[in-house]
Amino acid sequence: MDGERITLRMEPEDIHLMDVFLDDNPEFANRSQLMRIALRNYMRRDAPAEEGDGLTIRLGDRYMRALSSLKERGFAHSEARMVEQIVERTLAPRETFEDAAKNAFEAYDMYSEIVKK
C-alpha cells in the first residue's frame, strides 16, 4: 500500500479486543485494514445521505442477492424500493393500507357527487 504511515497508541485491552475481533472476522486481513475501514465507517456514520434525507443501511451480500433477485423478477423497481416496501408492510398492518384505499375511493366519490351538482 502506498498510503502515508501514522502511529496510533492503544491500550492493551483495546488491542486484545481488536485481535479477538480479527480472529472472528477473517475478511479483515490485518489490524491496519480493520482500522482503515472502521475509521471510514465512523466518519461516514453521520454524513448526510447522498440521495436526500433518509436512512442509510448496509446489508450483507446474501440479502443484496435476494433483493436483486426479487427486483429481476419484477417485485420492485429497485432494491431500495423493495426495502421500503418491506418496512411499510412491517410497520403498518395490511388493514391500514386497505382503510387508506377505501377512504381515498370514498373521498373521490364524494368529490364526484359535489362536482355533478
N, C-alpha and C positions, 0 to 999 in steps of 0.2 A: 504494500500500500504506500502511496506517495504522500499521504497526509502529514500534517505537522504533528510532532510528538508533544504531548503535555504530560505533566505529572499530577497525579491525584492521590491525596492522602486519605486513607480509610482506616477505621478502627478494625481490629482483628475480628470482632464479631460480624461486622458487615462483610468482610472478605469471606468469612466462613459461610455466611448466608448466600453470597454470590456463588461460591463454589458448589454448594449444595444445589442451588438453582441450575447451574450449568450441568451438573451430573444428571439432573432430572429432565433437562431440555437440550438434547444433543443437537438441535437445529442451530444452536449458537456455537460457533467454532472455538471461541475463546473469550476471555474477560473483556478484551478491547471491543470485540464485535458487540457483545452484550451492552457495554456501556454506551457505545455509539447509538445503538438502536433505542436504548432506554432514554437517553438524553433527547434524541429527536422526538420520540413519542411524548415525552414530558413537555417539550416546548410546543408541540402541536396541540396538546390537550385542550388549551383554552383559545386556540386560534379560531377565528370565525370560519364557518363553513364556506366552502368555495361556491356553493350554489344558493346563497341567501341564508336566511335563518333556518335553523333546524337542528337535528340531532345527527351526529356522525357516529356510526358504529363500525366495528371491524368484525367480519365473520370469517371463520376458517374456510379452508379450501372445500371441505365436504359440503358445507352449507351453500357456498357460492356455486358449486357444481350443481347442486339440487335446484337452486333458484334459476340458474342458466337453463337447465333442462326444462323447467316449467315455462320459462319465457319462450323457448324454442317451440314448445307445444301449444303456445297461444294463450296461456293463462294470464299473462300480463305483458305490457309493452316493454318493461324493464325490470331488472332485479330490484331496483329501489321501489318501484310501484308495487311489486309483489310483497316486499316487507311492509309497506304502508297498509296494504290490504290485510295482511296477517294481523298487524297491530289493531286495525279498525275492528276486525272480527273478534279479536280477543278482548278488547276494551268495551265494545258496545255489543250487547246481545242482538241477535237477529231481529227480535221484536222492535228494537229501536229503529232499525232501518225500515222495517215494514210499516211502522207507525209514521215515519217521516214521509215515505212514499204515499201512503194513504192521505196524509194531511196535504201533501202537495197536489194530489188529484182533486181533493175536496176544495182546496183554495182555487184551483183552476176552474172547477165547475161553478163556484160562487162568482168568480170574476166573469165567466161567460154569461151567467144569468144577468148580472148588472149591466154588462155591455149591450145585451139584447134589448134592454128596456130603454 
